[in-house]
Amino acid sequence: MLQAYATYQLFATADARGSYSLVPTDVGHVRRRRLASVLNPKNPSFGLTRARNFASMRQFVSPYTHKPVGKRWIDVSDRNGTLDYLDSQFDGFVTGSDEVWNLAFVGDKSIYYAPESLGRVRASFATSANRLDISGLSTGSREILRRSLASYTYISVRDANTYSFVQELLGESVGIDEIVDPTLIHGLPEFVVPYSAASRNGRKKILLMVRDRTVGEGLVSSLSGSVDIDTVFIRYPGARFLQLDPVQFAGAFGQYDCVVTDFFHGTCMSTLSQVPFISFDSECLYSKYESKIKNLLVKLGLQDRYVNLTEAGAAGDHRVLLAAVEKMIAEPPAWTAQSAMDRERDHGLAVLARIKEAVGEGLADVR
């Protein structure tokens, strides 16, 4: 939701040629599965607290969204119905967000691979397919994706893996820009609370935003005797679980002595807060491809805060990660990435201006 908010704020400015709004989308069967998990009292990862978090996120972004006629959201698994509805409401489309090009939910006919017939102008803003294993795509899927992306007026992506994927589909003659996440370009200054080493007193506090339960449980077991541990998004026995709305979430990271995360946006929030942090990957895919997390940290010169548990000799060995976390707590480094952050933000804003211009010209052609 913070990413959606940042994207809206970047596009819906006084220099925009045309008006922009976010379109609330979801996948019907995924939403039904979420509801079933809420109703399951034995489910350790969801429950009413997570449902409240989900509701607070929807409420936060609601002022910036298009209100679908007769519905609260658009089921993108109904491809034809979605196309008919969007075509009746909008002249142009900007595809954005994390992993919407990875085919995870609705396959190669995903609405996020906008067909050539959708609207009059199409562009992408920091879109990702990082977790898509490109080598596993069929010839038919490649052709569907190629036709879609070839119809885009402007393409920007957020990581090197997606850049290579699009370039492979379209050829080297097509211009593609690689930029960072919209939250980093916008900065979220109205929500983020920067870390201050001088304000840290007493027992150390760490925040875990960790999807890999084996790793998370190991960290809690090893560290809970010496530090206070809070968790967000995923509950862990022996740690305090935080129920946060998006504003509280953005402001939380700078209040800790160390953040540990395998979430891309956990890394983004840690970076914006300038807090000591360690990010890691444990999915086997990242023994083959560079992850969005590593890609971002290399851009910012913060690769010393990254641990890849899929590398040879480190798979399943969490001692490497634990040692990095303990060192980060004991010897918090100075913040050294500001010049790189400014450079990446300036580049992202320059790309944004070019996308707005391209979309504006396309909208002018409609009129």
VENPE-V6962 format. One line per field, one symbol per residue. ss: DSSP state (a for helix, b for strand, c for the rest). phi: phi as a letter, one per 40 degrees, with the letter a starting at -180 (. if undefined). A space follows every 10 residues. Layout:
ss: ???
phi: ???
This chain:
ss: caaaaaaaaa accccccccc cbbcbbcaaa aaaaaaaaac ccccccaaaa aaaaaaaaaa aaaabbcccc cccbbcccaa aaaaaaaaac cbbbbbcccc ccccccaaac cccccccccc bbbbbcbccc cccaaaccaa aaaaaaaaaa cccbcbbcca aaaaaaaaaa ccccccbbcc caaaaacccc ccccccaaac ccccbbbbbc ccaaaaaaaa aaaccccbbb bccccccccb bccccaaaaa aaaaaccbbb bccaaaaaaa aaacccbbbb bccaaaaccc caaaaaaaac ccaaabbbcc ccccccccaa aaaaaaaaaa cccccccaaa aaaaaaaaaa aaaaaaaaaa aaaaaac
phi: .ccccccdcc ccbcccchbb acbcbabdcc cccccccccc ccccbbgccc ccdccccccc cdcbbccdcg acabcccccc ccccccccbb caabcahcgc bcgcbbgccd cccdcdccgb ababbfcbbd cccdcccccc cdcccccccc cccabbbbac ccdccccccb gccccbbbbc ddccccgfcc bcbccbcccc bgccbbbbbb cccccdcccc ccbccbbcbb bbgbcbdgbc ccbbcdcccc cccccbcabb abcccccccc cccfcdabba bbccdccbbc ccccdcccdc gbcccbbbcc cdgbdgcccc cdcccccccc bccccbbccc cccccccccc cdcccdcccd ccccccc
